[in-house]
Amino acid sequence: MEVFVKKLNPNAKIPTFAHEDDACADLYSDSNFIINPNEIILVSTGIALQINNGWEAQIRPRSGLSYKHGLLILNSPGTIDSGYRGEIKIIIKNTMNKPYEIKKGSRIAQIAIRPVPKITFLEKDVLDDTKRGDGGFGSTGI
């Protein structure tokens, strides 16, 4: 499958796969940023995508940044619809007690391309019974 990438500025990097069999490609910062403790920022990638109809892009965190540096990708996974042609930006929160520097060209998130089935929602007065029923929010114990 081909996904077309438009660089919105010369600093931008096209997503890359670190390994041939990776499920996600890395996304890169196109600028330098400092994220202060407990701050939430919007990090620019400098790219826009053309995704085929019937597909979406999902933005996910990089495990090393989360574990080692406390950086979280909010709204994860973030969805990029096939009709969107604007810049891909990443919502990052620093959960640590010290600032974190993101440098231009740093890997900041991952992107996965996934199929999206067409769905029709139909109203029904009574839903089929299941073993779980309406149990939720901790119904299986702690």
C-alpha positions as CSV (number, residue, x, y, z in Angstrom):
1,M,0.0,0.0,0.0
2,E,1.2,3.5,-0.8
3,V,0.6,6.5,1.4
4,F,1.5,9.8,-0.1
5,V,3.4,12.3,2.1
6,K,3.7,16.0,1.5
7,K,6.5,17.9,3.3
8,L,5.1,21.2,4.5
9,N,8.6,22.5,5.3
10,P,12.2,21.5,4.5
11,N,12.9,20.2,8.0
12,A,10.2,17.6,7.8
13,K,11.0,13.9,7.7
14,I,8.9,11.3,6.0
15,P,7.8,8.5,8.3
16,T,10.2,5.5,8.4
17,F,10.1,1.9,9.7
18,A,12.9,1.0,12.0
19,H,12.6,-2.7,11.1
20,E,11.1,-4.4,8.0
21,D,8.4,-6.2,10.0
22,D,7.4,-3.3,12.2
23,A,3.6,-2.6,12.5
24,C,4.2,1.2,12.9
25,A,6.4,3.8,11.3
26,D,8.2,6.5,13.3
27,L,7.0,10.1,13.1
28,Y,9.5,13.0,13.6
29,S,9.5,16.5,15.1
30,D,10.2,19.2,12.6
31,S,11.3,21.7,15.2
32,N,12.9,22.0,18.6
33,F,10.6,22.0,21.6
34,I,11.0,22.1,25.4
35,I,8.2,20.4,27.3
36,N,8.1,21.5,30.9
37,P,6.8,19.3,33.8
38,N,3.1,18.6,33.5
39,E,2.9,20.7,30.3
40,I,0.9,19.6,27.2
41,I,2.2,20.8,23.8
42,L,1.3,20.3,20.2
43,V,4.4,19.0,18.3
44,S,4.6,19.7,14.6
45,T,5.7,16.9,12.2
46,G,5.8,19.2,9.1
47,I,4.0,16.6,7.0
48,A,0.5,16.0,5.6
49,L,-0.8,12.6,4.4
50,Q,-3.0,11.3,1.6
51,I,-4.6,8.1,3.0
52,N,-6.8,5.9,0.8
53,N,-10.6,5.9,1.4
54,G,-11.5,3.1,3.7
55,W,-8.3,3.5,5.8
56,E,-7.2,5.6,8.7
57,A,-3.9,6.5,10.4
58,Q,-3.5,5.9,14.1
59,I,-1.0,7.9,16.1
60,R,0.5,6.0,19.0
61,P,3.2,6.6,21.6
62,R,6.7,5.3,21.4
63,S,7.2,3.0,24.4
64,G,10.8,4.2,25.1
65,L,9.7,7.8,25.4
66,S,6.8,6.9,27.7
67,Y,8.8,4.5,29.9
68,K,12.2,6.3,30.1
69,H,11.0,10.0,29.9
70,G,7.4,10.0,31.0
71,L,6.1,11.5,27.7
72,L,2.5,10.5,26.9
73,I,0.7,10.9,23.7
74,L,-2.7,12.2,24.7
75,N,-5.8,11.2,22.7
76,S,-4.0,7.9,21.9
77,P,-4.5,6.4,19.6
78,G,-5.3,9.5,17.7
79,T,-7.2,9.1,14.4
80,I,-6.4,10.7,11.1
81,D,-9.3,10.3,8.7
82,S,-8.6,9.6,5.0
83,G,-10.2,13.0,4.1
84,Y,-7.9,15.1,6.3
85,R,-5.0,16.8,4.4
86,G,-3.7,19.1,7.1
87,E,-0.5,18.8,9.1
88,I,0.0,15.9,11.4
89,K,0.6,17.2,14.9
90,I,1.2,15.2,18.1
91,I,-0.3,16.0,21.5
92,I,2.4,15.3,24.1
93,K,2.4,15.6,27.9
94,N,5.5,15.5,30.1
95,T,4.6,13.6,33.3
96,M,8.0,13.9,34.8
97,N,9.4,16.6,37.2
98,K,12.0,18.0,34.8
99,P,11.8,19.6,31.4
100,Y,12.3,17.4,28.3
101,E,13.9,18.6,25.1
102,I,12.6,17.4,21.8
103,K,15.1,18.2,19.0
104,K,14.3,18.7,15.3
105,G,14.4,15.2,13.7
106,S,13.6,13.3,17.0
107,R,11.3,10.3,16.8
108,I,8.2,11.5,18.8
109,A,5.4,9.0,18.0
110,Q,4.4,6.1,15.8
111,I,1.9,5.9,13.0
112,A,-0.1,2.8,11.9
113,I,-2.4,2.6,8.9
114,R,-5.5,0.5,9.5
115,P,-8.6,-0.4,7.5
116,V,-11.9,1.2,8.5
117,P,-15.1,-0.9,7.8
118,K,-18.2,0.9,6.7
119,I,-20.8,0.6,9.5
120,T,-24.5,1.2,9.6
121,F,-26.0,1.9,13.0
122,L,-29.6,0.5,13.4
123,E,-31.9,1.1,16.3
124,K,-33.2,-1.9,18.2
125,D,-35.6,-1.9,21.2
126,V,-34.1,-5.0,22.8
127,L,-30.5,-6.2,22.5
128,D,-29.5,-9.9,22.5
129,D,-28.5,-11.2,26.0
130,T,-24.9,-12.1,26.7
131,K,-23.2,-13.6,29.7
132,R,-21.6,-10.2,30.6
133,G,-24.8,-8.3,30.1
134,D,-24.5,-4.6,31.2
135,G,-21.6,-5.2,33.6
136,G,-18.8,-2.7,33.1
137,F,-16.5,-0.3,35.0
138,G,-14.8,-2.9,37.2
139,S,-17.6,-5.5,37.1
140,T,-15.0,-8.3,36.8
141,G,-13.2,-7.3,39.9
142,I,-9.9,-5.5,40.7
